[in-house]
Amino acid sequence: MRCQVLACDYDGTLASDGRIAPETMRALGRVRDSGRRIVLITGRQFDDLLGVCPEIDSFDWVVAENGAVLYEPRGKRVDDLAAPPAAAFLAALERAGVPFSTGRVVVATVVPHQTAVRRAIHDLGLDLQIIFNRESVMVLPTTVSKQSGLEEVLRRLGVPAHDVVGVGDAENDQAFLRLAGFAVAVGDAVPSVAAEADLVTRAPNGAGVREFIEEWLLAGRPG
């Protein structure tokens, strides 16, 4: 398979319970040693990611907040790719009793509050979308996704999408997995992601990533 860039989701893919196992980081290190770049793609809010992922500077690029924020560890540069949430929208969620948190761009809540969120978006006439990640609910501009964030990274790197291998597990990963030239679902991925993947690993989350790296990518097996 062609692979200049390995793009991996964080929670449920690289990480379990919010942490990446040392053996998974060592496997990613071997990928970088082979001359490939590693991109971390996550729905987590950027500041939250900094707190839970001490290995963040080991990645070549980070796409956070489900495509809304880019971080280049080498230059410590953070770029917001969309505007922050409108104050009127946040006020409407508060009035509706929706528990939520905000990042630089994303607004996050959980199921079943998506109904109240949709109502607020409709009532205010906002150009926003709801994106699911298992039980998590994210609200972002309609132009933002993990695909759009990865596309911007690839533009800056000068790498075509068909030279990307993507690895993920949940609904919000489907956008960037469809962009990648080769899509991998870890063993415990949601059915819709597994159904579209070019390869489903036997093992779940980080163990599945290591399985793919060791048995396929670095072994030179064709995709």
C-alpha positions in Angstrom: 0.0 0.0 0.0 1.1 3.6 -0.6 1.7 5.4 2.7 3.5 8.7 3.2 1.2 9.7 6.1 -0.4 7.6 8.8 -3.4 9.4 10.2 -4.8 8.0 13.5 -7.8 8.8 15.7 -7.1 9.2 19.4 -9.8 7.9 21.7 -10.7 4.3 21.0 -8.0 4.0 18.4 -4.6 5.0 19.7 -5.7 5.6 23.2 -7.6 3.6 25.8 -9.1 5.5 28.8 -7.5 8.6 27.4 -3.9 7.3 27.3 -1.6 5.9 24.6 0.2 2.8 25.8 4.0 3.0 25.6 4.2 0.0 23.2 1.9 1.9 20.8 4.1 4.9 20.9 7.1 2.7 20.2 5.3 1.3 17.1 4.5 4.8 15.9 8.1 5.7 16.4 9.1 2.9 14.1 6.7 4.3 11.5 8.4 7.7 11.7 11.8 6.0 11.5 10.7 4.6 8.2 10.4 8.1 6.8 6.6 8.4 7.1 4.7 11.2 8.9 2.2 10.6 11.7 -0.9 12.8 12.1 -3.1 12.6 15.2 -6.8 13.4 14.4 -9.2 13.8 17.4 -12.5 15.3 18.4 -11.0 16.3 21.7 -10.8 20.0 22.6 -7.3 21.2 22.1 -6.6 22.3 25.7 -8.0 19.0 27.0 -5.8 17.1 24.6 -2.7 18.9 25.9 -3.6 17.7 29.4 -4.2 14.1 28.6 -1.6 13.4 25.8 2.0 14.1 27.0 3.2 12.4 23.8 1.6 15.1 21.6 5.0 16.5 20.4 5.8 13.0 19.0 3.4 13.7 16.1 4.2 15.6 13.0 0.7 17.3 13.0 -2.3 17.3 15.2 -5.9 17.9 14.0 -8.0 18.6 17.1 -11.6 19.5 17.8 -12.8 17.3 14.9 -11.0 19.2 12.2 -11.4 22.8 13.6 -7.9 23.2 15.1 -4.5 22.4 13.7 -1.3 22.1 15.8 2.2 21.8 14.5 4.3 20.5 17.4 7.7 21.4 15.9 6.8 25.1 15.6 4.3 25.1 18.5 1.8 26.7 16.1 -1.9 26.6 16.6 -4.3 27.5 13.8 -8.1 27.8 14.2 -9.8 26.8 11.0 -13.2 28.2 12.0 -14.7 30.8 14.2 -15.5 30.2 17.9 -19.2 29.4 18.9 -21.6 32.3 18.9 -22.5 33.7 22.4 -26.2 33.5 21.5 -25.9 29.8 20.7 -24.2 29.1 24.1 -26.8 31.1 25.9 -29.6 29.1 24.2 -28.0 25.9 25.3 -27.8 27.2 28.9 -31.5 28.2 28.8 -32.4 24.7 27.6 -30.4 23.1 30.4 -27.9 21.4 28.1 -24.7 20.4 29.8 -21.8 21.4 27.5 -18.2 22.4 27.2 -16.5 24.5 24.7 -13.1 24.4 23.0 -11.5 26.9 20.7 -14.3 26.1 18.1 -16.2 23.0 19.1 -19.1 22.7 21.5 -19.4 19.3 23.1 -22.2 17.6 24.9 -23.6 14.0 25.1 -26.5 11.9 24.0 -29.5 12.6 24.4 -29.1 16.4 24.4 -28.7 16.5 20.6 -32.5 17.2 20.3 -32.2 20.4 22.3 -29.0 21.4 20.4 -30.8 20.9 17.0 -33.7 23.1 18.2 -31.2 25.9 19.2 -29.5 25.7 15.9 -32.8 25.9 14.0 -34.2 28.7 16.1 -31.1 30.9 15.6 -30.7 30.0 12.0 -27.1 28.9 12.5 -24.9 27.1 9.9 -23.9 24.4 12.3 -23.9 20.6 12.2 -24.1 17.8 14.9 -21.4 15.1 14.7 -21.6 11.9 16.8 -18.7 10.0 18.3 -20.4 7.1 20.0 -22.2 8.8 23.0 -20.5 12.1 22.5 -22.1 14.9 20.5 -20.1 17.7 18.9 -21.3 20.9 17.3 -19.2 22.5 14.6 -19.6 24.7 11.5 -20.9 22.7 8.5 -17.6 23.1 6.7 -15.6 21.4 9.4 -14.8 17.7 9.8 -11.9 15.4 10.4 -11.7 15.3 6.6 -11.4 19.0 6.1 -8.7 19.2 8.9 -6.7 16.4 7.3 -7.1 18.0 3.9 -5.5 21.1 5.2 -2.6 19.2 6.7 -2.0 17.3 3.5 -2.1 20.6 1.6 0.7 22.0 3.8 2.7 18.8 3.5 2.2 18.5 -0.2 1.0 14.9 0.1 -1.9 13.5 -2.0 -4.8 11.8 -0.2 -4.1 8.5 -1.9 -0.8 8.3 -0.1 -2.5 8.4 3.3 -3.5 5.4 5.5 -6.2 6.3 8.1 -7.1 4.4 11.2 -10.2 5.0 13.3 -13.1 3.5 15.2 -16.1 5.8 15.5 -18.7 7.6 13.4 -16.8 10.9 13.3 -13.8 9.1 11.8 -15.7 8.1 8.6 -15.1 11.4 6.9 -11.3 11.2 7.0 -11.2 7.5 6.5 -13.1 8.0 3.2 -10.5 10.5 2.2 -7.6 8.2 2.9 -6.2 5.9 0.2 -6.4 3.0 2.6 -8.8 2.8 5.6 -8.2 0.7 8.7 -10.8 0.0 11.4 -9.6 -1.3 14.7 -11.3 -4.4 16.0 -13.9 -2.8 18.2 -14.9 -0.1 15.7 -18.6 0.7 15.3 -20.2 -1.4 12.6 -20.6 1.4 10.1 -16.8 2.2 10.2 -15.9 -1.5 10.0 -18.2 -2.0 7.0 -16.4 0.7 4.9 -12.8 -0.1 5.9 -10.3 -1.8 3.7 -9.0 -3.7 6.7 -10.4 -4.5 10.1 -7.8 -5.5 12.7 -8.3 -8.5 15.0 -7.3 -6.5 18.1 -9.1 -3.4 19.5 -7.8 0.2 19.9 -4.0 0.6 20.4 -3.3 -3.1 20.0 -5.1 -3.0 16.7 -3.0 -0.1 15.6 0.2 -2.0 16.5 -1.1 -5.1 14.7 -1.6 -3.0 11.5 1.8 -1.4 11.8 3.7 -4.6 12.5 1.8 -7.0 10.3 0.9 -4.8 7.4 2.6 -1.4 7.1 6.1 -2.2 8.1 5.9 -5.7 6.8 5.3 -4.4 3.3 2.1 -6.4 2.8 0.0 -5.1 -0.1 -3.3 -3.4 0.8 
